[in-house]
Amino acid sequence: MIEVTSSNIEAIDIFKNVKDKNLINKGLAIAESEKVVLKALNSDFMVHATLSTHEFYEANREVIDANTTKSFVASKEIMEEIVGFNLHHGVMALIELPDFTSLDNLGDRILIFNGVMSAENVGTMTRAALAFGFDSIIYDYKSASPYLRRCIRVSMGNVFEVRVARSEYLPRTIAKLQASGYQVFATANEDGAKSIKDIKYPSKTCIVIGNEGNGMDREVIDACDEKLFIPISNYVAHLNAASAASIFLYHALDT
């Protein structure tokens, strides 16, 4: 444990006003809040350093010392000077991101993001995916990275438990998945779509969720095996992406 008594110590510069994009480009990410950091510490991810209050460190000394390279401890006031904003939690962690999972090593149930740009939605859907038995996610180049700080926080750290792949061109990725025995379902309320009430999902299933405002790309829809929709009342035009994803995922749970 390293006591930090000033925000001007070079060793803790890694926590100072760091932008998500710069971190991710270096293969790193920041986790924050007690529950999320504990998830990281108990996962297979490498935690390079933690910065926490004395109270958090003393309460979790064993797991911190066993699973991180460096543990910095400071008062809440010093921590706020370091990060540059008011903190509502007592710990942050610097995490090394693993390599993306190859398609061959993904699980049987995969959630795919096609242009999902909201970090909050990606985090919420990642959490829902794991809750409903989808232990793998694929995100395309237009979607928010699941390793953005807000994604990690909103997922409640569950992103540390899923297998993550990235696609530069989803139609090609979908074709590879289909060749490996997956059935890929588009979520698109349009002509030819089937109600989720009429679908039985095979063991190897992928569900694709599209952009919050525009839905899925046409070429991605056309690459999928089936199109699905959620029947809703005429009083509501559509559900938001995260709500719809949770329903699709839950519906697949028992099939």
Secondary structure as the mmCIF struct_conf table of DSSP 4:
data_model
#
loop_
_struct_conf.conf_type_id
_struct_conf.id
_struct_conf.beg_label_comp_id
_struct_conf.beg_label_asym_id
_struct_conf.beg_label_seq_id
_struct_conf.end_label_comp_id
_struct_conf.end_label_asym_id
_struct_conf.end_label_seq_id
STRN STRN1 ILE A 2 GLU A 3
TURN_TY1_P TURN_TY1_P1 SER A 7 ASN A 8
HELX_RH_3T_P HELX_RH_3T_P1 GLU A 10 PHE A 15
BEND BEND1 LYS A 16 ASN A 17
HELX_RH_AL_P HELX_RH_AL_P1 ASP A 20 ASN A 25
TURN_TY1_P TURN_TY1_P2 LYS A 26 GLY A 27
STRN STRN2 LEU A 28 GLU A 32
BEND BEND2 SER A 33 SER A 33
HELX_RH_AL_P HELX_RH_AL_P2 GLU A 34 LEU A 41
TURN_TY1_P TURN_TY1_P3 ASN A 42 ASN A 42
BEND BEND3 SER A 43 PHE A 45
STRN STRN3 MET A 46 SER A 52
HELX_RH_AL_P HELX_RH_AL_P3 HIS A 54 ALA A 59
TURN_TY1_P TURN_TY1_P4 ASN A 60 ASN A 60
HELX_RH_AL_P HELX_RH_AL_P4 ARG A 61 ASN A 67
STRN STRN4 THR A 68 VAL A 73
HELX_RH_AL_P HELX_RH_AL_P5 LYS A 76 VAL A 83
TURN_TY1_P TURN_TY1_P5 GLY A 84 GLY A 84
BEND BEND4 PHE A 85 PHE A 85
BEND BEND5 HIS A 88 GLY A 90
STRN STRN5 VAL A 91 GLU A 96
HELX_LH_PP_P HELX_LH_PP_P1 LEU A 97 SER A 102
HELX_RH_3T_P HELX_RH_3T_P2 LEU A 103 ASN A 105
BEND BEND6 LEU A 106 LEU A 106
BEND BEND7 ASP A 108 ASP A 108
STRN STRN6 ARG A 109 ASN A 114
BEND BEND8 GLY A 115 GLY A 115
HELX_RH_AL_P HELX_RH_AL_P6 ALA A 119 ALA A 131
TURN_TY1_P TURN_TY1_P6 PHE A 132 GLY A 133
STRN STRN7 SER A 136 ASP A 140
TURN_TY1_P TURN_TY1_P7 TYR A 141 LYS A 142
BEND BEND9 SER A 143 SER A 143
HELX_LH_PP_P HELX_LH_PP_P2 ALA A 144 SER A 145
TURN_TY1_P TURN_TY1_P8 PRO A 146 TYR A 147
BEND BEND10 LEU A 148 LEU A 148
HELX_RH_AL_P HELX_RH_AL_P7 ARG A 149 VAL A 154
TURN_TY1_P TURN_TY1_P9 SER A 155 GLY A 157
HELX_RH_3T_P HELX_RH_3T_P3 ASN A 158 GLU A 161
BEND BEND11 VAL A 162 VAL A 162
STRN STRN8 ARG A 163 SER A 167
BEND BEND12 GLU A 168 GLU A 168
HELX_RH_AL_P HELX_RH_AL_P8 LEU A 170 ALA A 179
TURN_TY1_P TURN_TY1_P10 SER A 180 GLY A 181
STRN STRN9 GLN A 183 THR A 187
BEND BEND13 GLU A 190 GLU A 190
TURN_TY1_P TURN_TY1_P11 ASP A 191 GLY A 192
STRN STRN10 LYS A 194 SER A 195
HELX_RH_3T_P HELX_RH_3T_P4 ILE A 196 ASP A 198
BEND BEND14 SER A 203 LYS A 204
STRN STRN11 THR A 205 GLY A 210
STRN STRN12 ASN A 211 ASN A 211
TURN_TY1_P TURN_TY1_P12 GLU A 212 ASN A 214
STRN STRN13 GLY A 215 GLY A 215
BEND BEND15 MET A 216 MET A 216
HELX_RH_AL_P HELX_RH_AL_P9 ARG A 218 ALA A 223
BEND BEND16 CYS A 224 ASP A 225
STRN STRN14 GLU A 226 PHE A 229
TURN_TY1_P TURN_TY1_P13 ASN A 234 TYR A 235
BEND BEND17 ALA A 237 ALA A 237
HELX_RH_AL_P HELX_RH_AL_P10 ALA A 241 LEU A 253
TURN_TY1_P TURN_TY1_P14 ASP A 254 ASP A 254
#
